[in-house]
Amino acid sequence: MQVRDAVGYGIRFAANALNDRPRTLFLEVTRRCNAPRRGDDHDRRRGELVDYAPIVARLAPFRVTFTGGEPLLRREIADLVRGVTGLPDKPYTALVTNGWLLGIERARALRAAGLEQITLPVDFIGEAHDRARGLPGLYRRVEARIPDLLSLGFRVVVRTTIQHANVDELVPLARLTARWGVAHAFSAPSPRSGATPAFTEPRQLAALRRAVAELRSEKRRAGHIVSSDSYLDNLIAYVVTDGRLGERCRAAGSRFLHVDPWGYVSICAGFEPFAHWTELDWKRPAAHDCTGCWDACRGESEAPMSLGFLRDLVRPSLLRAPAPPHANLPAVQALSSGAPNA
């Protein structure tokens, strides 16, 4: 991304913040997944939309994130991206993938279609990541692919979900991604969601506090961590309150929306749809009081618009040449659009 592009997106981000359009639109283009822990069936494929551009044009978000399932299981994913990037008011575009199917030719096709960001979930270093994802060899495949992605001009973001099992690896992971030359975002599931146990024991909470404090230091030192200070600080507050930070999530249904593979819209992936996208002119979501997560799509969208927050969101970058996986290069600093891990 050139500096002028990053500045242009920064201006559009500010304009988006002043109107009632969603900041981020999550397009779940499939519910199929290639990880063995999740099954697949023909019914998941039936009726998947072949063009999401009309939905994006209708909602006019600042950012579109293609997600799943595993979005690369859609063979026509480059065409889906091209439909969105070909709109007159082109949004910033990202795609979340576990990386298994992201060969160089696939990546080149996505870049040619106008995709700007690849987000790679990485929660552990080495084989522990493979075991968590159920795909032996995945970690090395992702690590080896990153220089290719950077050379193609992608902004690459590693997303790490904070868990009991990886709390001691958070800082080593951050130092590793700095050497890789990619951006790094952190997220946390709800302690009430069942995704991970709550940090209820004093030693667990102490370990989390230490890790977050060190991440703040790494952010100042290397500059590649795009999670805002507000997000990281409130992550601790969220855990301490057992997932009851605030009266409700203020971002779901306003700052971000979720669209399923068939065009049905919900305020977030955890809610049932309230309308098909063609019904949005007369259907609106019901009021809610959910505080059930501190994912970045909520936490970053609720962060105050301070100068520090804007610095994290609108940080121009000139992508450096790719490096070997363990080269000690300065970190990439890049534009973030309010949900940096998405």
C-alpha positions, -999 to +999 in steps of 0.1 A: +000+000+000+013+034-010+013+063+015-013+082-006-036+051-005-032+048+033-040+085+037-070+082+014-083+053+035-077+074+067-098+102+053-126+077+043-124+061+078-129+095+094-158+103+071-174+069+078-171+076+116-193+107+111-222+089+095-244+060+103-229+035+079-212+003+093-175+005+097-170-032+089-191-056+070-182-093+076-191-114+046-193-150+056-190-165+021-192-201+033-196-222+064-175-250+050-141-256+066-111-277+057-100-283+093-109-318+104-125-306+136-154-291+115-175-312+092-187-304+058-219-313+039-236-305+007-263-284+024-236-259+034-229-252-003-264-250-015-275-214-023-243-196-015-244-163-032-222-157-062-222-119-059-220-099-027-213-066-044-250-055-043-250-060-005-218-040-001-231-012-023-263-011-002-246-009+031-215+012+020-191+001+048-156+014+051-142-021+052-152-056+040-138-087+055-143-120+037-146-148+062-160-183+068-157-212+075-127-212+052-134-187+024-107-202+001-130-232-002-150-210-025-133-217-058-145-184-072-133-163-042-112-141-065-144-132-085-163-125-052-135-101-042-133-085-076-171-078-075-166-058-043-134-040-053-149-030-086-176-008-069-173+029-075-169+035-037-144+007-031-141-004+005-109-016+021-109-054+017-095-082+039-098-120+040-094-143+070-079-177+062-061-204+081-036-204+053-037-240+043-051-234+008-032-201+003-008-212-025+011-186-044-011-187-075-042-183-053-026-154-035-016-138-068-052-141-081-066-125-049-042-096-052-050-091-088-087-090-078-079-061-055-077-077-021-055-057+002-052-076+035-047-113+045-055-121+081-039-153+095-051-167+128-020-180+147-024-188+184+007-209+191+042-213+179+051-245+160+033-278+162+010-266+190-007-244+164-011-275+141-027-295+169-051-266+178-062-263+141-061-300+133-039-295+103-004-310+107+022-288+091+000-257+090+023-235+110+053-241+088+032-236+057+019-202+070+054-191+081+068-200+046+040-182+028+044-148+046+073-135+025+054-143-007+023-124+006+044-094+014+061-095-019+027-094-036+019-062-018-006-076+008-009-062+042-005-093+064-021-094+099-015-122+123-045-126+147-040-142+181-069-152+203-059-150+240-064-182+259-052-200+291-032-223+269-012-196+251-010-167+276+028-175+281+033-174+243+017-141+236+049-120+240+071-146+221+045-146+193+046-108+192+083-108+189+082-134+162+057-115+141+079-084+144+107-104+129+083-116+102+075-080+093+037-083+097+011-066+118-002-083+149-037-081+165-050-097+196-085-107+205-102-125+234-134-146+234-160-143+261-152-160+294-189-171+293-189-184+257-173-217+265-146-210+239-120-208+267-123-209+305-124-176+323-093-162+339-108-166+373-078-178+395-055-151+408-024-166+392-042-168+358-052-132+360-017-121+371-002-139+341-027-121+318-019-088+333+019-094+328+014-105+292-007-074+283+018-051+300+046-066+280+025-064+248+021-027+254+059-024+257+064-045+225+039-022+207+059+009+216+092-008+208+084-026+175+053-007+163+037-036+146+010-044+172-022-028+159-045-036+188-052-002+204-042+007+239-078+011+248-086-024+236-058-040+255-066-020+287-103-029+285-095-065+278-083-068+314-114-049+327-136-073+307-119-104+322-121-089+357-159-083+353-164-118+340-175-106+306-199-079+318-181-047+306-207-021+299-244-024+297-243-038+261-221-040+230-227-006+213-210-016+181-230-047+169-256-037+144-242-002+140-204-001+136-204-037+121-228-062+106-225-098+096-239-113+064-241-151+060-234-171+028-270-167+017-274-130+022-291-129+056-279-101+079-273-102+116-259-077+140-230-101+147-221-137+140-235-147+174-270-135+166-297-150+144-304-129+112-330-102+115-334-097+077-324-107+043-303-080+027-331-072+003-354-064+033-331-038+050-353-009+039-380-019+062-365-044+087-343-033+116-326-054+144-343-056+178-327-040+208-302-062+227-282-062+259-254-086+249-219-081+264-209-116+254-174-109+239-145-086+238-135-094+202-118-067+183-149-059+162-165-048+194-136-035+214-119-015+187-152+000+175-160+012+210-126+026+216-125+064+221-114+085+191-083+098+208-051+109+190-034+077+201-063+056+187-062+075+154-024+069+152-031+032+155-058+033+129-042+055+103-006+045+103+007+047+067+030+019+056+054+012+028+056-026+027+092-037+029+107-064+008+100-100+021+124-116+045+133-151+055+110-163+082+134-156+110+151-125+097+153-097+123+137-069+102+119-038+116+081-043+119+057-032+093+034-004+104+001-003+086-033+012+083-059-004+106-096+001+100-111-003+135-112-041+137-075-048+131-078-086+136-106-091+112 
